[in-house]
Amino acid sequence: MVASEKRAHPRVDVNWKGELFEPDGSSFLAPVEIHNISKGGILLLCDLELSVHGRYMVQLPVAKATIEIAWKHKNRYGAMFVELTPETEEAILTKVNELLVESALSGSFDFPSGGFF
């Protein structure tokens, strides 16, 4: 994480494999690589051309979640979580918090200068 960035939620780097589906979860579209995650969204790599503002369902190691693509650069996509169930939101937040604590304990996390609150 870069502390100088102005983000609503702290993010943590991950190296996860996932799967992308149609928004209703019915049809598999493509494998994805998740490179970072926060309470608000993910950075993913996908060889399938995705639409900015398009909605998809992504299977993460911790939950299946609906995302909306916010930006793209080549095969890299920034996506925000949308329409999360309370259970999915809790699963994501719990995992992100676990990863942030692990990162802080290992010394690889730079805390924001203004804190989280």
Biopython code that builds the backbone (N, CA, C, O; Angstrom):
import numpy as np
from Bio.PDB.StructureBuilder import StructureBuilder

atoms = [
    (1, "MET", "N", (0.845, -1.184, 0.000)),
    (1, "MET", "CA", (0.000, 0.000, 0.000)),
    (1, "MET", "C", (0.878, 1.231, 0.000)),
    (1, "MET", "O", (1.926, 1.262, 0.645)),
    (2, "VAL", "N", (0.450, 2.231, -0.718)),
    (2, "VAL", "CA", (1.156, 3.505, -0.755)),
    (2, "VAL", "C", (0.380, 4.497, 0.092)),
    (2, "VAL", "O", (-0.767, 4.818, -0.219)),
    (3, "ALA", "N", (1.005, 4.991, 1.179)),
    (3, "ALA", "CA", (0.319, 5.851, 2.139)),
    (3, "ALA", "C", (-0.073, 7.195, 1.553)),
    (3, "ALA", "O", (-1.016, 7.818, 2.040)),
    (4, "SER", "N", (0.617, 7.659, 0.528)),
    (4, "SER", "CA", (0.329, 8.981, -0.009)),
    (4, "SER", "C", (-0.916, 9.007, -0.887)),
    (4, "SER", "O", (-1.390, 10.088, -1.237)),
    (5, "GLU", "N", (-1.460, 7.845, -1.252)),
    (5, "GLU", "CA", (-2.645, 7.816, -2.086)),
    (5, "GLU", "C", (-3.868, 8.210, -1.266)),
    (5, "GLU", "O", (-3.929, 7.939, -0.067)),
    (6, "LYS", "N", (-4.828, 8.839, -1.903)),
    (6, "LYS", "CA", (-6.067, 9.258, -1.249)),
    (6, "LYS", "C", (-7.140, 8.221, -1.554)),
    (6, "LYS", "O", (-7.841, 8.328, -2.560)),
    (7, "ARG", "N", (-7.267, 7.243, -0.710)),
    (7, "ARG", "CA", (-8.243, 6.174, -0.898)),
    (7, "ARG", "C", (-9.191, 6.144, 0.287)),
    (7, "ARG", "O", (-8.818, 6.480, 1.410)),
    (8, "ALA", "N", (-10.415, 5.739, 0.020)),
    (8, "ALA", "CA", (-11.410, 5.649, 1.088)),
    (8, "ALA", "C", (-11.112, 4.480, 2.024)),
    (8, "ALA", "O", (-11.426, 4.542, 3.213)),
    (9, "HIS", "N", (-10.506, 3.412, 1.493)),
    (9, "HIS", "CA", (-10.246, 2.208, 2.277)),
    (9, "HIS", "C", (-8.814, 1.741, 2.044)),
    (9, "HIS", "O", (-8.337, 1.767, 0.910)),
    (10, "PRO", "N", (-8.122, 1.316, 3.096)),
    (10, "PRO", "CA", (-6.779, 0.778, 2.889)),
    (10, "PRO", "C", (-6.850, -0.507, 2.070)),
    (10, "PRO", "O", (-7.778, -1.302, 2.217)),
    (11, "ARG", "N", (-5.870, -0.694, 1.218)),
    (11, "ARG", "CA", (-5.835, -1.897, 0.396)),
    (11, "ARG", "C", (-4.597, -2.706, 0.740)),
    (11, "ARG", "O", (-3.624, -2.195, 1.294)),
    (12, "VAL", "N", (-4.665, -3.971, 0.398)),
    (12, "VAL", "CA", (-3.555, -4.870, 0.685)),
    (12, "VAL", "C", (-3.297, -5.715, -0.562)),
    (12, "VAL", "O", (-4.226, -6.153, -1.240)),
    (13, "ASP", "N", (-2.016, -5.930, -0.845)),
    (13, "ASP", "CA", (-1.637, -6.742, -1.997)),
    (13, "ASP", "C", (-1.916, -8.213, -1.716)),
    (13, "ASP", "O", (-1.677, -8.712, -0.617)),
    (14, "VAL", "N", (-2.427, -8.891, -2.735)),
    (14, "VAL", "CA", (-2.676, -10.326, -2.662)),
    (14, "VAL", "C", (-2.236, -10.957, -3.974)),
    (14, "VAL", "O", (-1.961, -10.255, -4.947)),
    (15, "ASN", "N", (-2.171, -12.246, -3.996)),
    (15, "ASN", "CA", (-1.857, -12.995, -5.211)),
    (15, "ASN", "C", (-2.869, -14.132, -5.299)),
    (15, "ASN", "O", (-2.539, -15.296, -5.071)),
    (16, "TRP", "N", (-4.105, -13.775, -5.634)),
    (16, "TRP", "CA", (-5.211, -14.719, -5.646)),
    (16, "TRP", "C", (-5.630, -15.050, -7.066)),
    (16, "TRP", "O", (-5.527, -14.218, -7.967)),
    (17, "LYS", "N", (-6.093, -16.253, -7.254)),
    (17, "LYS", "CA", (-6.758, -16.668, -8.484)),
    (17, "LYS", "C", (-8.257, -16.581, -8.231)),
    (17, "LYS", "O", (-8.727, -16.878, -7.133)),
    (18, "GLY", "N", (-8.999, -16.175, -9.246)),
    (18, "GLY", "CA", (-10.447, -16.090, -9.119)),
    (18, "GLY", "C", (-11.106, -16.429, -10.437)),
    (18, "GLY", "O", (-10.441, -16.760, -11.419)),
    (19, "GLU", "N", (-12.415, -16.341, -10.444)),
    (19, "GLU", "CA", (-13.187, -16.603, -11.653)),
    (19, "GLU", "C", (-14.209, -15.496, -11.831)),
    (19, "GLU", "O", (-14.782, -14.994, -10.865)),
    (20, "LEU", "N", (-14.427, -15.124, -13.092)),
    (20, "LEU", "CA", (-15.375, -14.070, -13.435)),
    (20, "LEU", "C", (-16.603, -14.696, -14.084)),
    (20, "LEU", "O", (-16.494, -15.596, -14.917)),
    (21, "PHE", "N", (-17.764, -14.206, -13.691)),
    (21, "PHE", "CA", (-19.040, -14.720, -14.177)),
    (21, "PHE", "C", (-19.924, -13.569, -14.669)),
    (21, "PHE", "O", (-19.658, -12.400, -14.388)),
    (22, "GLU", "N", (-20.972, -13.922, -15.403)),
    (22, "GLU", "CA", (-22.021, -12.967, -15.743)),
    (22, "GLU", "C", (-22.535, -12.365, -14.439)),
    (22, "GLU", "O", (-22.362, -12.969, -13.381)),
    (23, "PRO", "N", (-23.170, -11.179, -14.487)),
    (23, "PRO", "CA", (-23.618, -10.523, -13.249)),
    (23, "PRO", "C", (-24.528, -11.379, -12.365)),
    (23, "PRO", "O", (-24.494, -11.257, -11.141)),
    (24, "ASP", "N", (-25.324, -12.227, -12.968)),
    (24, "ASP", "CA", (-26.215, -13.076, -12.169)),
    (24, "ASP", "C", (-25.535, -14.352, -11.689)),
    (24, "ASP", "O", (-26.150, -15.168, -11.002)),
    (25, "GLY", "N", (-24.261, -14.521, -12.052)),
    (25, "GLY", "CA", (-23.493, -15.680, -11.609)),
    (25, "GLY", "C", (-23.733, -16.938, -12.418)),
    (25, "GLY", "O", (-23.213, -18.002, -12.081)),
    (26, "SER", "N", (-24.521, -16.828, -13.491)),
    (26, "SER", "CA", (-24.933, -18.021, -14.231)),
    (26, "SER", "C", (-23.866, -18.593, -15.158)),
    (26, "SER", "O", (-23.731, -19.813, -15.254)),
    (27, "SER", "N", (-23.109, -17.743, -15.839)),
    (27, "SER", "CA", (-22.165, -18.234, -16.847)),
    (27, "SER", "C", (-20.741, -17.792, -16.531)),
    (27, "SER", "O", (-20.477, -16.616, -16.280)),
    (28, "PHE", "N", (-19.831, -18.765, -16.550)),
    (28, "PHE", "CA", (-18.408, -18.487, -16.368)),
    (28, "PHE", "C", (-17.900, -17.704, -17.578)),
    (28, "PHE", "O", (-18.210, -18.049, -18.718)),
    (29, "LEU", "N", (-17.118, -16.649, -17.327)),
    (29, "LEU", "CA", (-16.560, -15.835, -18.410)),
    (29, "LEU", "C", (-15.064, -16.041, -18.585)),
    (29, "LEU", "O", (-14.593, -16.242, -19.704)),
    (30, "ALA", "N", (-14.305, -15.992, -17.483)),
    (30, "ALA", "CA", (-12.847, -16.052, -17.618)),
    (30, "ALA", "C", (-12.193, -16.206, -16.251)),
    (30, "ALA", "O", (-12.770, -15.821, -15.234)),
    (31, "PRO", "N", (-10.979, -16.775, -16.229)),
    (31, "PRO", "CA", (-10.192, -16.745, -14.993)),
    (31, "PRO", "C", (-9.642, -15.337, -14.791)),
    (31, "PRO", "O", (-9.435, -14.607, -15.760)),
    (32, "VAL", "N", (-9.405, -14.952, -13.544)),
    (32, "VAL", "CA", (-8.831, -13.648, -13.226)),
    (32, "VAL", "C", (-7.751, -13.822, -12.171)),
    (32, "VAL", "O", (-7.725, -14.812, -11.440)),
    (33, "GLU", "N", (-6.863, -12.842, -12.107)),
    (33, "GLU", "CA", (-5.877, -12.743, -11.036)),
    (33, "GLU", "C", (-6.214, -11.501, -10.229)),
    (33, "GLU", "O", (-6.399, -10.422, -10.792)),
    (34, "ILE", "N", (-6.295, -11.648, -8.923)),
    (34, "ILE", "CA", (-6.580, -10.529, -8.027)),
    (34, "ILE", "C", (-5.242, -10.068, -7.455)),
    (34, "ILE", "O", (-4.515, -10.857, -6.852)),
    (35, "HIS", "N", (-4.918, -8.775, -7.649)),
    (35, "HIS", "CA", (-3.623, -8.251, -7.193)),
    (35, "HIS", "C", (-3.701, -7.415, -5.929)),
    (35, "HIS", "O", (-2.714, -7.301, -5.201)),
    (36, "ASN", "N", (-4.863, -6.826, -5.655)),
    (36, "ASN", "CA", (-5.051, -6.200, -4.351)),
    (36, "ASN", "C", (-6.529, -6.126, -4.039)),
    (36, "ASN", "O", (-7.380, -6.243, -4.921)),
    (37, "ILE", "N", (-6.815, -5.930, -2.758)),
    (37, "ILE", "CA", (-8.199, -5.890, -2.290)),
    (37, "ILE", "C", (-8.317, -4.888, -1.162)),
    (37, "ILE", "O", (-7.380, -4.687, -0.389)),
    (38, "SER", "N", (-9.474, -4.262, -1.076)),
    (38, "SER", "CA", (-9.827, -3.396, 0.043)),
    (38, "SER", "C", (-11.291, -3.658, 0.359)),
    (38, "SER", "O", (-11.948, -4.455, -0.311)),
    (39, "LYS", "N", (-11.790, -2.992, 1.370)),
    (39, "LYS", "CA", (-13.207, -3.102, 1.697)),
    (39, "LYS", "C", (-14.058, -2.634, 0.520)),
    (39, "LYS", "O", (-15.197, -3.075, 0.360)),
    (40, "GLY", "N", (-13.511, -1.746, -0.300)),
    (40, "GLY", "CA", (-14.291, -1.145, -1.379)),
    (40, "GLY", "C", (-14.156, -1.786, -2.741)),
    (40, "GLY", "O", (-15.011, -1.577, -3.602)),
    (41, "GLY", "N", (-13.079, -2.582, -2.971)),
    (41, "GLY", "CA", (-12.935, -3.152, -4.303)),
    (41, "GLY", "C", (-11.644, -3.920, -4.491)),
    (41, "GLY", "O", (-10.943, -4.246, -3.533)),
    (42, "ILE", "N", (-11.345, -4.206, -5.767)),
    (42, "ILE", "CA", (-10.191, -5.033, -6.117)),
    (42, "ILE", "C", (-9.497, -4.496, -7.362)),
    (42, "ILE", "O", (-10.078, -3.751, -8.150)),
    (43, "LEU", "N", (-8.249, -4.892, -7.514)),
    (43, "LEU", "CA", (-7.512, -4.714, -8.766)),
    (43, "LEU", "C", (-7.354, -6.109, -9.335)),
    (43, "LEU", "O", (-6.827, -7.006, -8.676)),
    (44, "LEU", "N", (-7.817, -6.285, -10.572)),
    (44, "LEU", "CA", (-7.741, -7.604, -11.175)),
    (44, "LEU", "C", (-7.151, -7.547, -12.567)),
    (44, "LEU", "O", (-7.212, -6.523, -13.248)),
    (45, "LEU", "N", (-6.579, -8.667, -12.975)),
    (45, "LEU", "CA", (-6.089, -8.855, -14.338)),
    (45, "LEU", "C", (-6.983, -9.885, -15.004)),
    (45, "LEU", "O", (-7.318, -10.913, -14.415)),
    (46, "CYS", "N", (-7.368, -9.593, -16.253)),
    (46, "CYS", "CA", (-8.244, -10.493, -16.990)),
    (46, "CYS", "C", (-7.939, -10.348, -18.471)),
    (46, "CYS", "O", (-7.825, -9.231, -18.978)),
    (47, "ASP", "N", (-7.807, -11.464, -19.165)),
    (47, "ASP", "CA", (-7.533, -11.423, -20.603)),
    (47, "ASP", "C", (-8.784, -11.156, -21.430)),
    (47, "ASP", "O", (-8.678, -10.820, -22.610)),
    (48, "LEU", "N", (-9.955, -11.298, -20.841)),
    (48, "LEU", "CA", (-11.207, -10.981, -21.514)),
    (48, "LEU", "C", (-11.420, -9.471, -21.459)),
    (48, "LEU", "O", (-11.194, -8.858, -20.416)),
    (49, "GLU", "N", (-11.846, -8.869, -22.547)),
    (49, "GLU", "CA", (-12.133, -7.425, -22.584)),
    (49, "GLU", "C", (-13.384, -7.155, -21.749)),
    (49, "GLU", "O", (-14.465, -7.651, -22.066)),
    (50, "LEU", "N", (-13.233, -6.365, -20.677)),
    (50, "LEU", "CA", (-14.354, -6.016, -19.806)),
    (50, "LEU", "C", (-14.749, -4.571, -20.049)),
    (50, "LEU", "O", (-13.917, -3.755, -20.445)),
    (51, "SER", "N", (-16.002, -4.254, -19.816)),
    (51, "SER", "CA", (-16.522, -2.910, -20.049)),
    (51, "SER", "C", (-16.425, -2.062, -18.790)),
    (51, "SER", "O", (-16.801, -2.508, -17.706)),
    (52, "VAL", "N", (-15.919, -0.836, -18.931)),
    (52, "VAL", "CA", (-15.961, 0.112, -17.822)),
    (52, "VAL", "C", (-17.433, 0.374, -17.523)),
    (52, "VAL", "O", (-18.227, 0.592, -18.439)),
    (53, "HIS", "N", (-17.787, 0.353, -16.274)),
    (53, "HIS", "CA", (-19.147, 0.462, -15.736)),
    (53, "HIS", "C", (-19.930, -0.838, -15.903)),
    (53, "HIS", "O", (-21.088, -0.922, -15.492)),
    (54, "GLY", "N", (-19.303, -1.856, -16.508)),
    (54, "GLY", "CA", (-19.955, -3.156, -16.601)),
    (54, "GLY", "C", (-19.942, -3.848, -15.250)),
    (54, "GLY", "O", (-19.023, -3.666, -14.452)),
    (55, "ARG", "N", (-20.970, -4.641, -15.007)),
    (55, "ARG", "CA", (-21.061, -5.399, -13.752)),
    (55, "ARG", "C", (-20.824, -6.872, -14.029)),
    (55, "ARG", "O", (-21.247, -7.422, -15.046)),
    (56, "TYR", "N", (-20.128, -7.487, -13.082)),
    (56, "TYR", "CA", (-19.770, -8.899, -13.177)),
    (56, "TYR", "C", (-19.823, -9.493, -11.778)),
    (56, "TYR", "O", (-19.849, -8.768, -10.784)),
    (57, "MET", "N", (-19.840, -10.799, -11.713)),
    (57, "MET", "CA", (-19.698, -11.497, -10.445)),
    (57, "MET", "C", (-18.301, -12.110, -10.443)),
    (57, "MET", "O", (-17.876, -12.702, -11.435)),
    (58, "VAL", "N", (-17.593, -11.966, -9.331)),
    (58, "VAL", "CA", (-16.249, -12.525, -9.218)),
    (58, "VAL", "C", (-16.202, -13.467, -8.021)),
    (58, "VAL", "O", (-16.687, -13.148, -6.936)),
    (59, "GLN", "N", (-15.610, -14.626, -8.245)),
    (59, "GLN", "CA", (-15.393, -15.580, -7.156)),
    (59, "GLN", "C", (-14.011, -15.324, -6.572)),
    (59, "GLN", "O", (-12.994, -15.560, -7.224)),
    (60, "LEU", "N", (-13.989, -14.840, -5.346)),
    (60, "LEU", "CA", (-12.757, -14.612, -4.599)),
    (60, "LEU", "C", (-12.537, -15.809, -3.681)),
    (60, "LEU", "O", (-13.456, -16.607, -3.498)),
    (61, "PRO", "N", (-11.363, -15.958, -3.106)),
    (61, "PRO", "CA", (-11.158, -17.052, -2.149)),
    (61, "PRO", "C", (-12.093, -16.984, -0.940)),
    (61, "PRO", "O", (-12.368, -18.009, -0.316)),
    (62, "VAL", "N", (-12.582, -15.790, -0.602)),
    (62, "VAL", "CA", (-13.403, -15.630, 0.607)),
    (62, "VAL", "C", (-14.896, -15.514, 0.330)),
    (62, "VAL", "O", (-15.696, -15.722, 1.242)),
    (63, "ALA", "N", (-15.295, -15.192, -0.886)),
    (63, "ALA", "CA", (-16.712, -14.977, -1.190)),
    (63, "ALA", "C", (-16.900, -14.745, -2.684)),
    (63, "ALA", "O", (-15.944, -14.503, -3.420)),
    (64, "LYS", "N", (-18.142, -14.824, -3.106)),
    (64, "LYS", "CA", (-18.512, -14.437, -4.459)),
    (64, "LYS", "C", (-19.161, -13.053, -4.330)),
    (64, "LYS", "O", (-20.054, -12.862, -3.505)),
    (65, "ALA", "N", (-18.712, -12.083, -5.149)),
    (65, "ALA", "CA", (-19.176, -10.712, -4.995)),
    (65, "ALA", "C", (-19.454, -10.072, -6.353)),
    (65, "ALA", "O", (-18.823, -10.406, -7.356)),
    (66, "THR", "N", (-20.406, -9.151, -6.362)),
    (66, "THR", "CA", (-20.684, -8.365, -7.559)),
    (66, "THR", "C", (-19.738, -7.177, -7.585)),
    (66, "THR", "O", (-19.541, -6.499, -6.577)),
    (67, "ILE", "N", (-19.154, -6.935, -8.756)),
    (67, "ILE", "CA", (-18.245, -5.804, -8.938)),
    (67, "ILE", "C", (-18.706, -4.957, -10.116)),
    (67, "ILE", "O", (-19.408, -5.430, -11.010)),
    (68, "GLU", "N", (-18.295, -3.700, -10.092)),
    (68, "GLU", "CA", (-18.477, -2.808, -11.232)),
    (68, "GLU", "C", (-17.107, -2.288, -11.624)),
    (68, "GLU", "O", (-16.361, -1.784, -10.784)),
    (69, "ILE", "N", (-16.779, -2.412, -12.902)),
    (69, "ILE", "CA", (-15.474, -1.969, -13.384)),
    (69, "ILE", "C", (-15.438, -0.442, -13.382)),
    (69, "ILE", "O", (-16.279, 0.202, -14.009)),
    (70, "ALA", "N", (-14.468, 0.134, -12.679)),
    (70, "ALA", "CA", (-14.330, 1.586, -12.571)),
    (70, "ALA", "C", (-13.357, 2.145, -13.605)),
    (70, "ALA", "O", (-13.556, 3.247, -14.115)),
    (71, "TRP", "N", (-12.301, 1.382, -13.917)),
    (71, "TRP", "CA", (-11.308, 1.827, -14.901)),
    (71, "TRP", "C", (-10.586, 0.616, -15.466)),
    (71, "TRP", "O", (-10.622, -0.475, -14.897)),
    (72, "LYS", "N", (-9.930, 0.834, -16.602)),
    (72, "LYS", "CA", (-9.120, -0.239, -17.176)),
    (72, "LYS", "C", (-7.872, 0.348, -17.814)),
    (72, "LYS", "O", (-7.853, 1.498, -18.254)),
    (73, "HIS", "N", (-6.835, -0.472, -17.851)),
    (73, "HIS", "CA", (-5.596, -0.156, -18.564)),
    (73, "HIS", "C", (-5.065, -1.484, -19.083)),
    (73, "HIS", "O", (-4.572, -2.311, -18.316)),
    (74, "LYS", "N", (-5.171, -1.676, -20.386)),
    (74, "LYS", "CA", (-4.812, -2.951, -21.018)),
    (74, "LYS", "C", (-5.642, -4.051, -20.375)),
    (74, "LYS", "O", (-6.869, -4.026, -20.466)),
    (75, "ASN", "N", (-4.992, -5.026, -19.720)),
    (75, "ASN", "CA", (-5.764, -6.115, -19.112)),
    (75, "ASN", "C", (-5.904, -5.958, -17.589)),
    (75, "ASN", "O", (-6.249, -6.912, -16.892)),
    (76, "ARG", "N", (-5.635, -4.747, -17.081)),
    (76, "ARG", "CA", (-5.766, -4.446, -15.651)),
    (76, "ARG", "C", (-7.041, -3.660, -15.432)),
    (76, "ARG", "O", (-7.341, -2.724, -16.174)),
    (77, "TYR", "N", (-7.792, -4.044, -14.411)),
    (77, "TYR", "CA", (-9.084, -3.420, -14.136)),
    (77, "TYR", "C", (-9.206, -3.085, -12.654)),
    (77, "TYR", "O", (-8.895, -3.902, -11.788)),
    (78, "GLY", "N", (-9.661, -1.879, -12.385)),
    (78, "GLY", "CA", (-10.025, -1.501, -11.035)),
    (78, "GLY", "C", (-11.524, -1.670, -10.913)),
    (78, "GLY", "O", (-12.277, -1.175, -11.752)),
    (79, "ALA", "N", (-11.963, -2.363, -9.881)),
    (79, "ALA", "CA", (-13.388, -2.632, -9.717)),
    (79, "ALA", "C", (-13.824, -2.353, -8.292)),
    (79, "ALA", "O", (-13.076, -2.585, -7.342)),
    (80, "MET", "N", (-15.043, -1.852, -8.154)),
    (80, "MET", "CA", (-15.592, -1.613, -6.826)),
    (80, "MET", "C", (-16.685, -2.639, -6.545)),
    (80, "MET", "O", (-17.405, -3.073, -7.444)),
    (81, "PHE", "N", (-16.787, -3.009, -5.284)),
    (81, "PHE", "CA", (-17.844, -3.927, -4.882)),
    (81, "PHE", "C", (-19.175, -3.184, -4.890)),
    (81, "PHE", "O", (-19.256, -2.035, -4.456)),
    (82, "VAL", "N", (-20.212, -3.845, -5.385)),
    (82, "VAL", "CA", (-21.556, -3.253, -5.406)),
    (82, "VAL", "C", (-22.563, -4.303, -4.944)),
    (82, "VAL", "O", (-22.361, -5.504, -5.122)),
    (83, "GLU", "N", (-23.637, -3.826, -4.353)),
    (83, "GLU", "CA", (-24.763, -4.673, -3.956)),
    (83, "GLU", "C", (-24.335, -5.904, -3.161)),
    (83, "GLU", "O", (-24.812, -7.011, -3.413)),
    (84, "LEU", "N", (-23.436, -5.705, -2.205)),
    (84, "LEU", "CA", (-22.972, -6.824, -1.382)),
    (84, "LEU", "C", (-24.024, -7.202, -0.344)),
    (84, "LEU", "O", (-24.676, -6.337, 0.240)),
    (85, "THR", "N", (-24.178, -8.502, -0.127)),
    (85, "THR", "CA", (-25.009, -8.944, 0.989)),
    (85, "THR", "C", (-24.229, -8.663, 2.267)),
    (85, "THR", "O", (-23.005, -8.539, 2.225)),
    (86, "PRO", "N", (-24.912, -8.562, 3.394)),
    (86, "PRO", "CA", (-24.189, -8.351, 4.657)),
    (86, "PRO", "C", (-23.162, -9.456, 4.927)),
    (86, "PRO", "O", (-22.089, -9.177, 5.462)),
    (87, "GLU", "N", (-23.476, -10.697, 4.567)),
    (87, "GLU", "CA", (-22.561, -11.809, 4.790)),
    (87, "GLU", "C", (-21.309, -11.685, 3.927)),
    (87, "GLU", "O", (-20.197, -11.920, 4.400)),
    (88, "THR", "N", (-21.494, -11.316, 2.662)),
    (88, "THR", "CA", (-20.354, -11.146, 1.757)),
    (88, "THR", "C", (-19.495, -9.970, 2.201)),
    (88, "THR", "O", (-18.267, -10.063, 2.213)),
    (89, "GLU", "N", (-20.134, -8.869, 2.563)),
    (89, "GLU", "CA", (-19.389, -7.698, 3.032)),
    (89, "GLU", "C", (-18.576, -8.041, 4.279)),
    (89, "GLU", "O", (-17.423, -7.628, 4.402)),
    (90, "GLU", "N", (-19.168, -8.787, 5.193)),
    (90, "GLU", "CA", (-18.465, -9.185, 6.415)),
    (90, "GLU", "C", (-17.289, -10.112, 6.107)),
    (90, "GLU", "O", (-16.220, -9.971, 6.700)),
    (91, "ALA", "N", (-17.477, -11.057, 5.186)),
    (91, "ALA", "CA", (-16.395, -11.981, 4.821)),
    (91, "ALA", "C", (-15.223, -11.222, 4.203)),
    (91, "ALA", "O", (-14.066, -11.497, 4.518)),
    (92, "ILE", "N", (-15.522, -10.273, 3.328)),
    (92, "ILE", "CA", (-14.464, -9.486, 2.686)),
    (92, "ILE", "C", (-13.759, -8.610, 3.713)),
    (92, "ILE", "O", (-12.530, -8.575, 3.761)),
    (93, "LEU", "N", (-14.531, -7.901, 4.534)),
    (93, "LEU", "CA", (-13.939, -7.017, 5.541)),
    (93, "LEU", "C", (-13.081, -7.798, 6.534)),
    (93, "LEU", "O", (-12.001, -7.341, 6.908)),
    (94, "THR", "N", (-13.547, -8.964, 6.963)),
    (94, "THR", "CA", (-12.778, -9.795, 7.894)),
    (94, "THR", "C", (-11.447, -10.198, 7.273)),
    (94, "THR", "O", (-10.407, -10.106, 7.925)),
    (95, "LYS", "N", (-11.469, -10.647, 6.013)),
    (95, "LYS", "CA", (-10.229, -11.073, 5.350)),
    (95, "LYS", "C", (-9.288, -9.898, 5.135)),
    (95, "LYS", "O", (-8.085, -10.018, 5.366)),
    (96, "VAL", "N", (-9.828, -8.756, 4.692)),
    (96, "VAL", "CA", (-8.985, -7.568, 4.486)),
    (96, "VAL", "C", (-8.335, -7.159, 5.808)),
    (96, "VAL", "O", (-7.142, -6.859, 5.842)),
    (97, "ASN", "N", (-9.101, -7.143, 6.882)),
    (97, "ASN", "CA", (-8.534, -6.778, 8.184)),
    (97, "ASN", "C", (-7.455, -7.756, 8.622)),
    (97, "ASN", "O", (-6.421, -7.343, 9.146)),
    (98, "GLU", "N", (-7.687, -9.067, 8.411)),
    (98, "GLU", "CA", (-6.660, -10.075, 8.710)),
    (98, "GLU", "C", (-5.370, -9.796, 7.950)),
    (98, "GLU", "O", (-4.278, -9.818, 8.517)),
    (99, "LEU", "N", (-5.519, -9.533, 6.655)),
    (99, "LEU", "CA", (-4.352, -9.279, 5.805)),
    (99, "LEU", "C", (-3.639, -7.990, 6.204)),
    (99, "LEU", "O", (-2.410, -7.927, 6.159)),
    (100, "LEU", "N", (-4.394, -6.963, 6.593)),
    (100, "LEU", "CA", (-3.779, -5.706, 7.035)),
    (100, "LEU", "C", (-2.977, -5.916, 8.323)),
    (100, "LEU", "O", (-1.887, -5.364, 8.475)),
    (101, "VAL", "N", (-3.513, -6.707, 9.237)),
    (101, "VAL", "CA", (-2.798, -6.993, 10.487)),
    (101, "VAL", "C", (-1.526, -7.782, 10.187)),
    (101, "VAL", "O", (-0.458, -7.465, 10.711)),
    (102, "GLU", "N", (-1.641, -8.818, 9.337)),
    (102, "GLU", "CA", (-0.458, -9.598, 8.955)),
    (102, "GLU", "C", (0.597, -8.707, 8.314)),
    (102, "GLU", "O", (1.789, -8.824, 8.596)),
    (103, "SER", "N", (0.136, -7.822, 7.452)),
    (103, "SER", "CA", (1.032, -6.904, 6.751)),
    (103, "SER", "C", (1.716, -5.954, 7.737)),
    (103, "SER", "O", (2.911, -5.685, 7.621)),
    (104, "ALA", "N", (0.958, -5.456, 8.694)),
    (104, "ALA", "CA", (1.521, -4.544, 9.698)),
    (104, "ALA", "C", (2.544, -5.266, 10.576)),
    (104, "ALA", "O", (3.600, -4.718, 10.895)),
    (105, "LEU", "N", (2.221, -6.488, 10.957)),
    (105, "LEU", "CA", (3.138, -7.252, 11.812)),
    (105, "LEU", "C", (4.420, -7.621, 11.092)),
    (105, "LEU", "O", (5.480, -7.731, 11.709)),
    (106, "SER", "N", (4.321, -7.812, 9.774)),
    (106, "SER", "CA", (5.521, -8.156, 9.009)),
    (106, "SER", "C", (6.328, -6.923, 8.619)),
    (106, "SER", "O", (7.451, -7.036, 8.128)),
    (107, "GLY", "N", (5.745, -5.738, 8.844)),
    (107, "GLY", "CA", (6.429, -4.498, 8.506)),
    (107, "GLY", "C", (6.272, -4.077, 7.058)),
    (107, "GLY", "O", (6.936, -3.137, 6.620)),
    (108, "SER", "N", (5.409, -4.749, 6.301)),
    (108, "SER", "CA", (5.267, -4.417, 4.881)),
    (108, "SER", "C", (4.120, -3.460, 4.588)),
    (108, "SER", "O", (3.888, -3.114, 3.430)),
    (109, "PHE", "N", (3.397, -3.025, 5.621)),
    (109, "PHE", "CA", (2.281, -2.111, 5.438)),
    (109, "PHE", "C", (2.665, -0.723, 5.916)),
    (109, "PHE", "O", (3.167, -0.566, 7.029)),
    (110, "ASP", "N", (2.434, 0.287, 5.085)),
    (110, "ASP", "CA", (2.674, 1.676, 5.469)),
    (110, "ASP", "C", (1.353, 2.280, 5.922)),
    (110, "ASP", "O", (0.445, 2.487, 5.117)),
    (111, "PHE", "N", (1.251, 2.560, 7.217)),
    (111, "PHE", "CA", (0.021, 3.152, 7.719)),
    (111, "PHE", "C", (-0.149, 4.563, 7.178)),
    (111, "PHE", "O", (0.826, 5.306, 7.070)),
    (112, "PRO", "N", (-1.397, 4.946, 6.831)),
    (112, "PRO", "CA", (-1.632, 6.313, 6.353)),
    (112, "PRO", "C", (-1.231, 7.316, 7.429)),
    (112, "PRO", "O", (-1.452, 7.078, 8.616)),
    (113, "SER", "N", (-0.648, 8.427, 7.020)),
    (113, "SER", "CA", (-0.150, 9.416, 7.983)),
    (113, "SER", "C", (-1.277, 9.986, 8.832)),
    (113, "SER", "O", (-1.047, 10.353, 9.985)),
    (114, "GLY", "N", (-2.477, 10.068, 8.297)),
    (114, "GLY", "CA", (-3.609, 10.597, 9.043)),
    (114, "GLY", "C", (-4.389, 9.530, 9.785)),
    (114, "GLY", "O", (-5.378, 9.846, 10.445)),
    (115, "GLY", "N", (-3.977, 8.287, 9.697)),
    (115, "GLY", "CA", (-4.695, 7.186, 10.330)),
    (115, "GLY", "C", (-5.856, 6.721, 9.470)),
    (115, "GLY", "O", (-6.061, 7.210, 8.359)),
    (116, "PHE", "N", (-6.603, 5.780, 9.991)),
    (116, "PHE", "CA", (-7.740, 5.216, 9.246)),
    (116, "PHE", "C", (-9.021, 5.975, 9.491)),
    (116, "PHE", "O", (-9.950, 5.875, 8.689)),
    (117, "PHE", "N", (-9.105, 6.738, 10.580)),
    (117, "PHE", "CA", (-10.376, 7.367, 10.954)),
    (117, "PHE", "C", (-10.323, 8.861, 10.848)),
    (117, "PHE", "O", (-11.314, 9.535, 11.129)),
]
sb = StructureBuilder()
sb.init_structure("model")
sb.init_model(0)
sb.init_chain("A")
sb.init_seg("    ")
for serial, (resi, resn, name, xyz) in enumerate(atoms, 1):
    if name == "N":
        sb.init_residue(resn, " ", resi, " ")
    sb.init_atom(name, np.array(xyz, "f"), 0.0, 1.0, " ", f" {name:<3s}", serial, name[0])
structure = sb.get_structure()
